[in-house]
Amino acid sequence: VLPAPVLPAPAQPRPGHPLAGQSPQPVAPQGDRGRPRPEAARGPGPQIVPPPAPGGTPRPLPLAVPQGAPGFGAVAPPRALRIERPPVPRYSQNRFARSGGLTDLEAFGLGALAAVTLGALLSNGNRVVSTRGDRVVYVTPQGDYGVYHDDDAILRRPGATVWSAEAPGGRVLTRIVEPDGTVIETLRTANGRVLRRTVTDPDGRREVLFDDTAATPPAPDIAQLPQQSPVDVVYGWQTTPDLLQAAFLTPPLSPPGRIFSLAQVRDIPQVRYLVPEVELSTLDFAPGSSAVSPEQVQGLATVARVMNDLIARNPAEVFLIEGHTDSTGDPAQNLALSDARAEATAMALSDAYGVPPQNLVTQGYGETDLRNPTYGSDPVNRHTILRRITPLLPPVGP
């Protein structure tokens, strides 16, 4: 298993936290408000429909492999899978639920991630402390938590056709063809983290949204970075499109020309603080749940409109959706819960308002980035944040 960047430790020590060098014992799942986690909704999950019989099998489309990219060689012919999902909106289901049969991770070639068990010691020295649905939470020998999930989960929508193939180094190449002809190609690690994503529209115009297979930019000097975002917009029912657009288009605080990899943006809080944050206060998840209610979906209309406008002007826009919890309950479960909520938010924006999912990246941070750094149940710390991270990423050509 390829090592993933480690998320920072919680803002303050609290009862039950492991000491450096110690691995915590798995604990009973709890939500971010310290109440027992309800049973996951048992709605139907994704169904993998075998390809038609010989004579009617769709011809797999070739995967676009970046020439000269490190670790690339001959790629086996991709395996054709057609995804059929139930009519129940994806964002209204608890993302911890596991369908009968294969999980998304198992079905789409992430066997290294799907096969891990609770308590397993990974090749990089991290230990698995939670396996919920399609998320694996691990702890490092230093006591820091991280999460693995499938970054392509938000792309697999009803009517899409998916081809998946294994690439050298345990990576996975996926090509998704949407009903309108849009083609999305991604390269992921064995742990599900996306490295490269390209989009080709029905007219043949191709955009590279980001590419972490290129040379990694120098590590930033944390001391020179801000300790909070330059603009903090609390998005509510009365927030105007003009205010949102002005926030998203606020230039980053980094020196002109300074760029970061997507991994650096996701994993270093001070890098994310370089761009404004929009807190989605219209979302109020139930304890222990990652389901978005229809009423909360309605509250996303304005922000979705602004996102669609920006993407229409620049198809290479990239938005990061962050999930956060308070510090009550088990930190590993909080991390998985926040990650599922970020994914559910992305699905709500995509399914209800047509925000292109390929322009979205999701990440849960659990209790590691508290607004109010205290131990306890605090609604201030239970929030979802949206950032336009396009200005932080290297410019990439078609």
Salt bridges, closest charged atoms under 4 A:
ASP32 OD2 - ARG341 NH1 2.56
GLU39 OE1 - ARG42 NH2 3.40
ASP104 OD2 - ARG85 NH2 3.72
ASP104 OD2 - ARG156 NH2 3.71
GLU106 OE1 - ARG98 NH2 3.72
ASP150 OD2 - ARG156 NH2 2.53
ASP150 OD1 - ARG188 NH1 2.51
ASP151 OD1 - HIS149 NE2 2.85
ASP151 OD2 - ARG266 NH1 2.85
ASP152 OD2 - ARG188 NE 3.56
ASP152 OD1 - ARG197 NH2 3.59
GLU178 OE2 - ARG157 NH2 2.76
GLU185 OE2 - ARG175 NE 2.93
ASP201 OD2 - ARG205 NE 2.90
ASP203 OD2 - ARG205 NH2 3.39
ASP211 OD2 - ARG196 NH1 2.55
ASP232 OD2 - ARG371 NH1 3.30
ASP267 OD2 - ARG193 NH1 2.87
GLU277 OE2 - ARG371 NH2 2.50
GLU277 OE1 - ARG387 NH2 2.97
GLU279 OE1 - ARG371 NH2 3.16
ASP284 OD1 - ARG33 NH2 3.37
GLU317 OE1 - ARG388 NE 2.81
GLU322 OE2 - ARG272 NE 3.40
GLU322 OE1 - HIS324 NE2 2.77
GLU322 OE2 - ARG387 NE 2.43
ASP326 OD2 - ARG382 NH1 2.62
ASP339 OD2 - ARG135 NE 2.67
ASP339 OD2 - HIS149 ND1 2.70
GLU343 OE2 - ARG95 NH2 2.77
GLU343 OE1 - ARG135 NH2 2.71
ASP351 OD1 - ARG90 NH2 2.69
GLU367 OE2 - ARG14 NE 2.60
GLU367 OE2 - HIS17 NE2 3.99
ASP369 OD2 - ARG272 NH2 3.93
